[in-house]
Amino acid sequence: MTDPAALLLALRHADGTFPSGGFAFSQGLEARAALADDFGPFDLAAFLADQVLRRWAGADRVALVRAHRAAADLDRVATVDAEVEASTASEPLRAGSRRNGLAFLTAHRRLGTPGAEAYHRRIREGMAPGHVAVVQGLLWARLGLDETTASAMGGHVAVIGPATAAIRLGLVGAIEAQTAIATVTADLAAVCRRPIADGQPFSAFLPVVEIACARHATGDLRLFSN
């Protein structure tokens, strides 16, 4: 049985109201929805499935887990961080991940989470980029959350963020968003069960979203940064 204290801690830190700065990012959802004429009708469930299976599973989750395992050694965490920076081809998504990571880290600094101040200093000194998945793995480990729980939290955040963005953009209602989230829950759980090797490389393939984000970055009217 899950310890209630650990469960409540996980729920609090993965909740959409946690001040992580993620509200400013749609992870490419706004960009993809705006290009329906070029790439076909926007479908939230399909978008979330792609996020989970084509990006989060092979890239963000791998970074989170590797950072979680390395949490006691900030040099190793920074190495994972540098790999994320080098392997993220899309500049809008790369910049968004860094900004989201910094906002997440800043909130944890104010909360006094162990390791937050030291890693924030590394980012200020240019010794680490501070990608959000890496910061999640580091800080959730420092809070005492185990690897499986941290992985599930990261997946939850990766799905809830775009779904909330879709509601704010008026693309779907709250019930439609929950229905779309439910369609990817089994995939998300299956991904969280996959073993991750130490030093496992990152892999992601979302060309349509990356193209959409590149166009979106030059647009005049947009609600989200990416």
MARBA-3410 file (N, C-alpha, C, O; in Angstrom, 1 decimal):
226
0.8,-1.2,0.0,0.0,0.0,0.0,0.9,1.2,0.0,1.9,1.3,0.7 ~ 0.5,2.2,-0.8,1.3,3.5,-0.8,1.2,4.2,0.5,0.1,4.4,1.0 ~ 2.3,4.7,0.9,2.3,5.6,2.1,1.5,6.8,1.9,1.8,7.6,0.9 ~ 0.5,7.2,2.7,-0.3,8.4,2.4,0.5,9.6,2.4,0.2,10.5,1.6 ~ 1.5,9.7,3.3,2.3,11.0,3.3,3.1,11.1,2.0,3.2,12.2,1.5
3.6,10.0,1.5,4.4,10.1,0.2,3.4,10.4,-1.0,3.8,11.2,-1.9 ~ 2.2,9.8,-0.9,1.2,10.1,-2.0,0.8,11.6,-1.9,0.7,12.2,-3.0 ~ 0.5,12.1,-0.8,0.1,13.5,-0.7,1.3,14.4,-1.1,1.0,15.5,-1.7 ~ 2.5,14.1,-0.8,3.6,14.9,-1.3,3.7,14.9,-2.8,3.9,15.9,-3.4 ~ 3.6,13.7,-3.4,3.6,13.6,-4.8,2.5,14.4,-5.5,2.7,15.1,-6.5
1.3,14.3,-4.9,0.1,15.0,-5.5,0.3,16.5,-5.4,0.0,17.2,-6.4 ~ 0.9,17.0,-4.3,1.1,18.4,-4.2,2.1,19.0,-5.2,1.9,20.0,-5.8 ~ 3.2,18.2,-5.4,4.2,18.7,-6.3,3.9,18.5,-7.8,4.6,19.1,-8.6 ~ 3.0,17.6,-8.1,2.6,17.4,-9.5,1.3,18.1,-9.9,0.8,18.0,-11.0 ~ 0.8,18.8,-8.9,-0.5,19.5,-9.1,-0.3,20.7,-10.1,0.7,21.3,-10.1
-1.3,20.9,-10.9,-1.3,22.0,-11.8,-1.2,23.4,-11.2,-0.8,24.4,-11.8 ~ -1.5,23.5,-9.9,-1.4,24.8,-9.2,0.0,25.0,-8.6,0.2,26.1,-8.1 ~ 0.9,24.0,-8.7,2.2,24.3,-8.2,2.9,25.4,-9.1,2.8,25.3,-10.3 ~ 3.5,26.4,-8.4,4.1,27.5,-9.2,5.3,27.2,-10.0,6.4,27.6,-9.6 ~ 5.2,26.4,-11.0,6.3,26.0,-11.8,6.6,26.8,-13.1,7.6,26.7,-13.7
5.7,27.7,-13.4,5.8,28.5,-14.6,5.4,27.8,-15.9,5.4,28.4,-16.9 ~ 4.9,26.6,-15.7,4.4,25.8,-16.9,3.2,26.4,-17.6,2.9,26.0,-18.7 ~ 2.5,27.3,-16.9,1.3,27.9,-17.5,1.6,28.7,-18.8,0.7,28.9,-19.6 ~ 2.9,29.1,-19.0,3.2,29.9,-20.1,3.6,29.0,-21.3,3.9,29.6,-22.4 ~ 3.6,27.7,-21.2,4.0,26.8,-22.3,3.0,25.8,-22.6,2.3,25.2,-21.7
2.8,25.6,-23.9,1.8,24.6,-24.4,2.4,23.4,-25.0,1.8,22.5,-25.4 ~ 3.8,23.3,-24.9,4.6,22.2,-25.5,4.2,22.0,-27.0,4.2,20.8,-27.4 ~ 4.0,23.1,-27.7,3.7,23.0,-29.1,2.3,22.8,-29.5,1.9,22.8,-30.7 ~ 1.4,22.7,-28.5,0.0,22.5,-28.8,-0.6,23.7,-29.5,-1.4,23.5,-30.5 ~ -0.4,24.9,-29.0,-1.0,26.1,-29.7,-0.5,26.2,-31.1,-1.2,26.5,-32.0
0.8,25.9,-31.3,1.4,26.0,-32.7,0.7,25.0,-33.6,0.4,25.3,-34.7 ~ 0.6,23.7,-33.1,0.0,22.7,-33.9,-1.4,23.0,-34.2,-1.9,22.8,-35.4 ~ -2.2,23.4,-33.3,-3.6,23.7,-33.5,-3.8,24.8,-34.5,-4.8,24.8,-35.3 ~ -2.9,25.8,-34.5,-3.0,26.9,-35.4,-2.7,26.6,-36.9,-3.0,27.3,-37.8 ~ -2.1,25.4,-37.1,-1.7,25.0,-38.4,-2.6,23.9,-38.9,-2.1,23.0,-39.7
-3.8,23.8,-38.5,-4.7,22.8,-38.9,-4.9,22.7,-40.4,-5.1,21.6,-41.0 ~ -4.9,23.8,-41.1,-5.0,23.9,-42.6,-3.9,23.1,-43.3,-4.0,22.6,-44.3 ~ -2.7,23.2,-42.7,-1.5,22.6,-43.3,-1.3,21.1,-42.9,-0.9,20.3,-43.7 ~ -1.6,20.8,-41.6,-1.3,19.5,-41.1,-2.5,18.7,-40.7,-2.3,17.6,-40.1 ~ -3.7,19.2,-41.0,-4.9,18.4,-40.7,-5.5,18.8,-39.4,-4.9,19.6,-38.6
-6.8,18.4,-39.1,-7.5,18.9,-37.9,-6.8,18.5,-36.6,-6.1,17.5,-36.5 ~ -6.9,19.4,-35.7,-6.2,19.2,-34.4,-7.1,18.3,-33.5,-8.3,18.4,-33.5 ~ -6.4,17.3,-32.9,-7.1,16.3,-32.0,-6.3,16.2,-30.8,-5.2,15.8,-30.8 ~ -6.9,16.6,-29.6,-6.2,16.6,-28.4,-5.7,15.3,-27.9,-4.5,15.1,-27.5 ~ -6.5,14.2,-28.1,-6.1,12.9,-27.7,-4.9,12.4,-28.5,-4.0,11.8,-27.9
-4.9,12.7,-29.8,-3.8,12.3,-30.6,-2.5,13.1,-30.3,-1.4,12.5,-30.3 ~ -2.7,14.4,-30.0,-1.6,15.2,-29.6,-0.9,14.7,-28.3,0.3,14.6,-28.2 ~ -1.8,14.4,-27.3,-1.2,13.9,-26.0,-0.5,12.5,-26.2,0.5,12.3,-25.6 ~ -1.1,11.7,-27.1,-0.5,10.4,-27.3,0.9,10.5,-27.9,1.9,9.9,-27.5 ~ 1.0,11.5,-28.9,2.3,11.7,-29.5,3.3,12.3,-28.5,4.5,11.9,-28.5
2.8,13.2,-27.6,3.7,13.7,-26.6,4.3,12.6,-25.7,5.4,12.6,-25.3 ~ 3.4,11.7,-25.3,3.8,10.6,-24.4,4.7,9.6,-25.1,5.8,9.3,-24.5 ~ 4.3,9.2,-26.2,5.0,8.1,-26.9,6.2,8.5,-27.7,7.2,7.7,-27.9 ~ 6.2,9.7,-28.3,7.2,10.1,-29.2,8.2,11.1,-28.6,9.2,11.4,-29.2 ~ 7.9,11.7,-27.5,8.8,12.6,-26.9,9.1,12.3,-25.4,10.2,12.0,-25.0
8.1,12.2,-24.6,8.3,12.1,-23.2,8.9,10.7,-22.9,9.8,10.6,-22.0 ~ 8.4,9.6,-23.5,8.9,8.3,-23.2,10.4,8.1,-23.4,11.1,7.5,-22.6 ~ 10.9,8.7,-24.6,12.3,8.4,-24.9,13.2,9.6,-24.6,14.4,9.4,-24.7 ~ 12.7,10.7,-24.2,13.6,11.9,-23.9,13.4,12.4,-22.5,14.2,12.2,-21.7 ~ 12.3,13.1,-22.3,12.1,13.7,-21.0,12.1,12.7,-19.8,12.7,13.0,-18.8
11.4,11.6,-20.0,11.4,10.6,-18.9,12.8,10.0,-18.7,13.2,9.8,-17.5 ~ 13.5,9.8,-19.7,14.9,9.3,-19.6,15.7,10.3,-18.8,16.5,9.9,-17.9 ~ 15.6,11.6,-19.2,16.4,12.6,-18.5,16.0,12.7,-17.0,16.8,12.8,-16.2 ~ 14.7,12.6,-16.8,14.2,12.7,-15.4,14.7,11.6,-14.5,15.3,11.8,-13.4 ~ 14.7,10.4,-15.0,15.1,9.2,-14.3,16.6,9.2,-14.1,17.1,8.9,-13.0
17.4,9.6,-15.1,18.8,9.6,-15.0,19.2,10.7,-14.0,20.2,10.5,-13.2 ~ 18.5,11.9,-14.0,18.8,12.9,-13.0,18.4,12.5,-11.6,19.1,12.8,-10.6 ~ 17.3,11.8,-11.5,16.9,11.3,-10.2,17.9,10.4,-9.6,18.2,10.5,-8.4 ~ 18.5,9.5,-10.4,19.5,8.5,-9.9,20.8,9.3,-9.5,21.6,8.8,-8.7 ~ 21.1,10.4,-10.2,22.3,11.1,-10.0,22.1,12.3,-9.0,23.1,13.1,-8.8
21.0,12.3,-8.3,20.7,13.5,-7.5,21.7,13.9,-6.4,21.8,15.0,-6.0 ~ 22.4,12.9,-5.9,23.4,13.2,-4.9,24.7,13.8,-5.4,25.6,14.2,-4.7 ~ 24.8,13.8,-6.8,26.1,14.3,-7.4,25.7,15.3,-8.5,25.3,14.9,-9.6 ~ 25.8,16.6,-8.2,25.3,17.6,-9.1,26.2,17.7,-10.4,25.7,18.2,-11.4 ~ 27.4,17.2,-10.3,28.2,17.1,-11.6,27.5,16.2,-12.6,27.5,16.4,-13.8
27.1,15.0,-12.0,26.4,14.0,-12.9,25.1,14.6,-13.4,24.7,14.3,-14.5 ~ 24.3,15.3,-12.5,23.1,15.9,-13.0,23.3,16.9,-14.1,22.6,16.9,-15.1 ~ 24.4,17.7,-14.0,24.7,18.7,-15.0,25.1,18.0,-16.3,24.8,18.6,-17.4 ~ 25.7,16.9,-16.2,26.0,16.1,-17.4,24.8,15.7,-18.2,24.7,15.8,-19.4 ~ 23.8,15.2,-17.5,22.5,14.8,-18.1,21.9,16.1,-18.7,21.4,16.0,-19.8
21.9,17.2,-18.0,21.4,18.4,-18.4,22.0,18.9,-19.8,21.3,19.3,-20.7 ~ 23.3,18.8,-19.8,24.0,19.1,-21.1,23.6,18.2,-22.2,23.6,18.7,-23.4 ~ 23.4,17.0,-22.0,22.9,16.0,-23.0,21.6,16.4,-23.5,21.3,16.3,-24.7 ~ 20.7,16.8,-22.6,19.4,17.3,-23.1,19.5,18.5,-24.0,18.8,18.6,-25.0 ~ 20.3,19.4,-23.6,20.5,20.7,-24.4,21.0,20.3,-25.8,20.5,20.8,-26.8
22.0,19.4,-25.8,22.6,19.0,-27.1,21.7,18.2,-28.0,21.8,18.3,-29.2 ~ 20.7,17.5,-27.4,19.9,16.6,-28.2,18.5,17.2,-28.6,17.8,16.5,-29.3 ~ 18.2,18.4,-28.1,16.9,19.0,-28.4,17.1,19.9,-29.6,17.6,21.0,-29.4 ~ 16.6,19.5,-30.7,16.9,20.2,-32.0,16.0,21.5,-32.1,16.5,22.5,-32.6 ~ 14.8,21.5,-31.6,13.9,22.6,-31.8,14.2,23.7,-30.8,14.2,23.5,-29.6
14.6,24.9,-31.3,15.0,26.0,-30.4,13.8,26.4,-29.6,14.1,26.7,-28.4 ~ 12.6,26.6,-30.1,11.5,27.0,-29.2,11.3,26.0,-28.0,11.0,26.4,-26.9 ~ 11.3,24.7,-28.3,11.1,23.7,-27.3,12.3,23.6,-26.3,12.1,23.4,-25.1 ~ 13.5,23.8,-26.9,14.7,23.8,-26.0,14.7,25.0,-25.1,14.9,24.9,-23.9 ~ 14.4,26.2,-25.6,14.3,27.4,-24.8,13.2,27.3,-23.8,13.3,27.7,-22.6
12.0,26.8,-24.2,10.9,26.6,-23.3,11.2,25.7,-22.1,10.8,25.9,-21.0 ~ 11.9,24.6,-22.4,12.3,23.6,-21.4,13.3,24.3,-20.4,13.1,24.1,-19.2 ~ 14.2,25.1,-20.8,15.1,25.8,-19.9,14.3,26.8,-19.1,14.5,26.9,-17.8 ~ 13.4,27.6,-19.7,12.7,28.6,-18.9,11.7,27.9,-17.9,11.6,28.4,-16.8 ~ 11.1,26.8,-18.3,10.2,26.1,-17.4,11.0,25.5,-16.3,10.6,25.5,-15.1
12.2,25.0,-16.6,13.1,24.4,-15.6,13.5,25.4,-14.5,13.5,25.2,-13.3 ~ 13.8,26.6,-15.0,14.3,27.7,-14.1,13.2,28.2,-13.2,13.4,28.4,-12.0 ~ 11.9,28.3,-13.8,10.8,28.7,-13.0,10.5,27.6,-11.9,10.2,28.0,-10.8 ~ 10.6,26.4,-12.3,10.3,25.3,-11.4,11.4,25.3,-10.3,11.1,25.1,-9.1 ~ 12.6,25.5,-10.6,13.7,25.5,-9.7,13.6,26.7,-8.7,13.9,26.6,-7.5
13.2,27.9,-9.3,13.0,29.1,-8.5,12.0,28.9,-7.4,12.1,29.3,-6.2 ~ 10.9,28.2,-7.8,9.8,27.9,-6.8,10.4,27.0,-5.7,10.1,27.2,-4.5 ~ 11.1,26.0,-6.1,11.7,25.1,-5.0,12.7,25.8,-4.2,12.9,25.5,-3.0 ~ 13.5,26.8,-4.7,14.4,27.6,-3.9,13.6,28.3,-2.8,14.0,28.3,-1.6 ~ 12.5,28.9,-3.2,11.7,29.6,-2.2,11.1,28.7,-1.2,10.9,29.1,0.0
10.8,27.5,-1.6,10.3,26.5,-0.7,11.4,25.8,0.2,11.0,25.1,1.2 ~ 12.6,26.1,-0.2,13.7,25.5,0.6,14.0,24.0,0.3,14.6,23.3,1.1 ~ 13.6,23.6,-0.9,13.9,22.2,-1.3,15.4,21.9,-1.3,16.1,22.7,-2.0 ~ 15.9,20.9,-0.7,17.4,20.6,-0.7,17.9,20.5,-2.1,17.3,19.8,-3.0 ~ 19.0,21.1,-2.4,19.6,21.0,-3.7,19.2,22.1,-4.7,19.9,22.3,-5.7
18.1,22.8,-4.4,17.6,23.8,-5.3,18.5,25.0,-5.4,18.8,25.4,-6.5 ~ 19.0,25.5,-4.3,19.8,26.6,-4.3,21.1,26.3,-5.0,21.6,27.1,-5.8 ~ 21.7,25.2,-4.7,23.0,24.8,-5.3,22.9,24.7,-6.9,23.8,25.1,-7.6 ~ 21.8,24.1,-7.3,21.7,23.9,-8.8,21.3,25.2,-9.5,21.7,25.4,-10.6 ~ 20.6,26.0,-8.8,20.2,27.3,-9.3,21.5,28.1,-9.5,21.7,28.8,-10.5
22.5,28.0,-8.6,23.7,28.7,-8.7,24.5,28.2,-9.9,25.1,29.0,-10.6 ~ 24.5,27.0,-10.2,25.1,26.4,-11.4,24.5,27.0,-12.7,25.3,27.4,-13.6 ~ 23.2,27.2,-12.7,22.6,27.7,-13.9,23.0,29.2,-14.1,23.3,29.7,-15.2 ~ 23.0,30.0,-13.0,23.4,31.4,-13.0,24.8,31.5,-13.5,25.1,32.5,-14.2 ~ 25.7,30.6,-13.1,27.1,30.7,-13.5,27.4,30.0,-14.9,28.5,30.0,-15.3
26.3,29.6,-15.6,26.5,29.0,-16.9,27.0,27.6,-16.9,27.5,27.2,-17.9 ~ 26.9,26.9,-15.8,27.5,25.6,-15.7,26.4,24.5,-16.0,26.8,23.3,-16.1 ~ 25.2,24.9,-16.2,24.1,23.9,-16.5,23.0,24.7,-17.2,22.7,25.9,-16.8 ~ 22.3,24.1,-18.1,21.1,24.8,-18.8,19.9,24.8,-18.0,19.1,25.8,-18.0 ~ 19.6,23.8,-17.1,18.5,23.7,-16.3,17.2,23.3,-17.0,16.1,23.9,-16.8
17.3,22.2,-17.8,16.1,21.7,-18.4,15.1,21.1,-17.4,15.5,20.5,-16.4 ~ 13.8,21.3,-17.7,12.8,21.0,-16.7,12.8,19.5,-16.3,12.6,19.3,-15.1 ~ 12.9,18.6,-17.2,12.9,17.2,-16.8,14.0,16.8,-15.9,13.9,16.0,-14.9 ~ 15.2,17.4,-16.1,16.4,17.2,-15.3,16.1,17.8,-13.9,16.4,17.1,-12.9 ~ 15.6,19.0,-13.8,15.3,19.6,-12.5,14.3,18.8,-11.8,14.4,18.7,-10.5
13.3,18.4,-12.5,12.2,17.5,-11.8,12.9,16.3,-11.2,12.6,16.0,-10.0 ~ 13.7,15.6,-11.9,14.3,14.4,-11.4,15.2,14.7,-10.2,15.1,14.0,-9.2 ~ 16.0,15.8,-10.2,16.8,16.1,-9.1,16.1,16.5,-7.9,16.3,15.9,-6.8 ~ 15.1,17.4,-8.0,14.4,17.9,-6.8,13.4,16.9,-6.2,13.3,16.8,-5.0 ~ 12.8,16.1,-7.1,11.8,15.1,-6.5,12.6,14.0,-5.8,12.1,13.5,-4.8
13.8,13.7,-6.3,14.7,12.8,-5.5,15.1,13.4,-4.2,15.0,12.7,-3.2 ~ 15.4,14.6,-4.2,15.9,15.3,-3.0,14.7,15.4,-2.0,14.9,15.5,-0.8 ~ 13.5,15.4,-2.5,12.3,15.4,-1.6,12.0,14.0,-1.0,11.1,13.9,-0.1 ~ 12.7,13.0,-1.5,12.5,11.7,-1.0,11.5,10.8,-1.8,11.1,9.8,-1.3 ~ 11.1,11.3,-2.9,10.2,10.6,-3.8,10.9,9.6,-4.6,12.0,9.9,-5.2
10.4,8.3,-4.7,11.2,7.3,-5.4,11.1,7.4,-6.9,10.3,8.2,-7.4 ~ 11.9,6.7,-7.6,12.0,6.8,-9.0,10.7,6.6,-9.7,10.4,7.3,-10.7 ~ 10.0,5.5,-9.3,8.7,5.2,-10.0,7.7,6.3,-9.8,7.0,6.7,-10.8 ~ 7.6,6.8,-8.6,6.7,7.9,-8.3,7.1,9.2,-9.1,6.2,9.8,-9.7 ~ 8.4,9.5,-9.1,8.8,10.7,-9.9,8.5,10.6,-11.3,8.2,11.5,-12.0
8.7,9.4,-11.9,8.4,9.1,-13.3,7.0,9.4,-13.6,6.6,10.0,-14.6 ~ 6.1,8.8,-12.7,4.7,9.0,-12.9,4.3,10.5,-12.8,3.4,10.9,-13.6 ~ 4.9,11.2,-11.9,4.6,12.6,-11.7,5.0,13.4,-13.0,4.3,14.2,-13.4 ~ 6.2,13.1,-13.5,6.6,13.7,-14.7,5.7,13.5,-15.9,5.4,14.4,-16.7 ~ 5.2,12.2,-16.0,4.3,11.9,-17.1,3.0,12.6,-16.9,2.4,13.1,-17.9
2.5,12.7,-15.7,1.3,13.4,-15.4,1.4,14.9,-15.8,0.5,15.4,-16.4 ~ 2.5,15.5,-15.4,2.7,16.9,-15.7,2.8,17.1,-17.3,2.2,18.1,-17.8 ~ 3.4,16.2,-17.9,3.6,16.3,-19.4,2.2,16.2,-20.1,2.1,16.8,-21.2 ~ 1.2,15.6,-19.5,-0.1,15.4,-20.1,-1.0,16.5,-19.7,-1.8,17.1,-20.5 ~ -1.0,16.9,-18.4,-1.9,17.9,-17.9,-1.6,19.3,-18.4,-2.5,20.0,-18.7
-0.3,19.6,-18.6,0.1,20.9,-19.1,-0.6,21.2,-20.5,-1.3,22.2,-20.6 ~ -0.4,20.4,-21.5,-1.0,20.7,-22.8,-2.5,20.6,-22.8,-3.2,21.4,-23.4 ~ -3.1,19.7,-21.9,-4.5,19.6,-21.8,-5.1,20.9,-21.3,-6.1,21.4,-21.7 ~ -4.4,21.4,-20.3,-4.9,22.7,-19.7,-4.8,23.8,-20.7,-5.6,24.7,-20.8 ~ -3.7,23.8,-21.5,-3.5,24.8,-22.5,-4.6,24.7,-23.6,-5.1,25.8,-24.0
-5.0,23.5,-23.9,-6.1,23.4,-24.9,-7.4,24.0,-24.3,-8.2,24.5,-25.1 ~ -7.7,23.9,-23.1,-8.9,24.5,-22.5,-8.7,26.0,-22.5,-9.7,26.7,-22.9 ~ -7.6,26.5,-22.1,-7.4,28.0,-22.1,-7.5,28.6,-23.5,-7.9,29.7,-23.7 ~ -7.1,27.8,-24.5,-7.2,28.3,-25.9,-8.7,28.1,-26.5,-8.9,28.6,-27.6 ~ -9.5,27.4,-25.7,-10.9,27.2,-26.2,-11.0,26.1,-27.2,-12.0,26.1,-27.9
-10.0,25.3,-27.3,-10.1,24.2,-28.3,-11.0,23.0,-27.8,-11.6,22.3,-28.6 ~ -11.0,22.9,-26.5,-11.9,21.8,-25.9,-12.4,22.3,-24.6,-12.0,23.3,-24.0 ~ -13.5,21.7,-24.1,-14.0,21.9,-22.8,-13.3,21.0,-21.7,-12.5,20.2,-22.1 ~ -13.6,21.3,-20.5,-13.0,20.5,-19.4,-13.3,19.0,-19.5,-12.4,18.2,-19.2 ~ -14.5,18.7,-19.8,-14.9,17.2,-19.9,-14.2,16.6,-21.1,-13.7,15.5,-21.0
-14.1,17.3,-22.2,-13.4,16.8,-23.4,-11.9,16.6,-23.1,-11.3,15.6,-23.5 ~ -11.3,17.5,-22.3,-9.9,17.4,-21.9,-9.7,16.1,-21.1,-8.7,15.4,-21.3 ~ -10.6,15.9,-20.1,-10.5,14.7,-19.3,-10.6,13.5,-20.1,-10.0,12.5,-19.8 ~ -11.5,13.5,-21.0,-11.7,12.3,-21.9,-10.4,12.0,-22.7,-10.0,10.8,-22.8 ~ -9.8,13.1,-23.2,-8.5,12.9,-23.9,-7.4,12.4,-23.0,-6.6,11.5,-23.4
-7.4,12.9,-21.8,-6.3,12.5,-20.9,-6.5,11.0,-20.6,-5.6,10.2,-20.5 ~ -7.8,10.6,-20.4,-8.1,9.2,-20.1,-7.6,8.2,-21.2,-7.2,7.1,-20.9 ~ -7.6,8.7,-22.4,-7.2,7.8,-23.5,-5.7,7.5,-23.5,-5.3,6.5,-24.1 ~ -4.9,8.4,-22.9,-3.5,8.1,-22.9,-3.0,7.6,-21.5,-1.8,7.3,-21.4 ~ -3.9,7.4,-20.6,-3.5,6.9,-19.3,-2.8,5.6,-19.3,-1.8,5.3,-18.7
-3.3,4.6,-20.1,-2.7,3.3,-20.2,-1.4,3.4,-20.8,-0.4,2.7,-20.4 ~ -1.2,4.2,-21.9,0.1,4.3,-22.5,1.1,4.9,-21.5,2.2,4.5,-21.5 ~ 0.7,5.9,-20.8,1.5,6.6,-19.8,2.0,5.6,-18.8,3.2,5.6,-18.4 ~ 1.1,4.8,-18.2,1.4,3.8,-17.2,2.4,2.8,-17.8,3.4,2.4,-17.1 ~ 2.2,2.3,-19.0,3.1,1.4,-19.7,4.5,1.9,-19.8,5.5,1.2,-19.6
4.6,3.2,-20.2,5.9,3.8,-20.4,6.6,3.9,-19.1,7.8,3.7,-19.0 ~ 5.9,4.2,-18.0,6.5,4.3,-16.7,7.0,3.0,-16.2,7.9,3.0,-15.3 ~ 6.6,1.9,-16.7,7.1,0.6,-16.3,8.3,0.2,-17.1,9.0,-0.8,-16.7 ~ 8.6,0.9,-18.2,9.8,0.5,-19.0,11.1,0.7,-18.2,11.3,1.8,-17.6 ~ 12.0,-0.2,-18.2,13.3,0.0,-17.6,14.1,1.0,-18.3,14.0,1.1,-19.6
14.9,1.8,-17.6,15.8,2.7,-18.2,17.3,2.4,-17.7,17.5,2.3,-16.5 ~ 18.1,2.3,-18.7,19.5,1.9,-18.4,20.3,3.2,-18.0,20.0,4.3,-18.4 ~ 21.3,3.0,-17.1,22.2,4.1,-16.8,22.9,4.6,-18.1,23.4,3.8,-18.8 ~ 22.8,5.9,-18.3,23.5,6.4,-19.5,22.7,6.3,-20.7,23.2,6.5,-21.8 ~ 21.4,5.9,-20.6,20.5,5.7,-21.8,20.4,7.0,-22.6,20.2,8.0,-22.0
20.6,6.9,-23.9,20.5,8.2,-24.7,19.1,8.6,-24.9,18.1,7.8,-24.6 ~ 18.9,9.8,-25.4,17.5,10.3,-25.5,17.1,10.1,-27.0,17.9,10.1,-27.9 ~ 15.8,10.0,-27.1,15.2,9.8,-28.4,13.8,10.4,-28.5,12.9,10.1,-27.7 ~ 13.6,11.3,-29.5,12.3,11.9,-29.7,12.1,12.1,-31.2,13.0,12.4,-31.9 ~ 10.8,12.1,-31.6,10.5,12.3,-33.0,9.1,12.9,-33.2,8.1,12.1,-33.2
9.0,14.2,-33.2,7.8,14.9,-33.4,8.0,16.0,-34.4,7.9,17.2,-34.1 ~ 8.2,15.7,-35.7,8.6,16.7,-36.7,7.5,17.7,-36.9,7.8,18.9,-37.1 ~ 6.2,17.3,-36.9,5.1,18.2,-37.2,5.1,19.3,-36.1,4.9,20.5,-36.4 ~ 5.2,18.9,-34.9,5.2,19.8,-33.8,6.4,20.7,-33.8,6.2,21.9,-33.5 ~ 7.5,20.2,-34.2,8.7,21.1,-34.2,8.6,22.1,-35.3,9.0,23.2,-35.2
8.1,21.7,-36.5,7.9,22.6,-37.6,6.9,23.7,-37.2,7.1,24.9,-37.4 ~ 5.8,23.3,-36.5,4.8,24.2,-36.1,5.3,25.2,-35.0,5.0,26.4,-35.1 ~ 6.2,24.7,-34.1,6.8,25.6,-33.1,7.7,26.6,-33.8,7.8,27.8,-33.4 ~ 8.4,26.2,-34.8,9.3,27.1,-35.5,8.5,28.2,-36.1,9.0,29.4,-36.1 ~ 7.4,27.9,-36.7,6.6,29.0,-37.3,5.9,29.8,-36.2,5.8,31.1,-36.4
5.5,29.2,-35.2,4.8,29.9,-34.1,5.8,30.9,-33.4,5.3,32.0,-33.0 ~ 7.0,30.6,-33.4,8.0,31.5,-32.7,8.1,32.9,-33.4,8.5,33.9,-32.8 ~ 7.7,33.0,-34.7,7.7,34.3,-35.4,6.3,34.9,-35.5,6.2,36.0,-36.1 ~ 5.3,34.3,-34.9,4.0,34.8,-35.0,3.8,36.0,-34.1,4.4,36.2,-33.0 ~ 2.8,36.9,-34.5,2.5,38.1,-33.7,1.5,37.8,-32.6,1.6,38.4,-31.5
0.6,37.0,-32.8,-0.5,36.7,-31.9,-0.4,35.3,-31.3,-0.6,34.3,-32.1 ~ -0.1,35.2,-30.1,0.0,33.9,-29.4,-0.1,34.0,-27.9,0.3,35.0,-27.3 ~ -0.7,33.0,-27.3,-1.0,33.0,-25.9,0.2,32.4,-25.2,0.5,32.8,-24.1 ~ 0.8,31.4,-25.8,1.9,30.6,-25.1,3.2,30.9,-25.8,3.3,31.3,-26.9 ~ 4.3,30.7,-25.0,5.7,30.9,-25.5,6.0,29.8,-26.5,6.8,30.1,-27.5
5.5,28.6,-26.4,5.7,27.6,-27.4,4.5,26.7,-27.5,4.5,25.8,-28.3
END
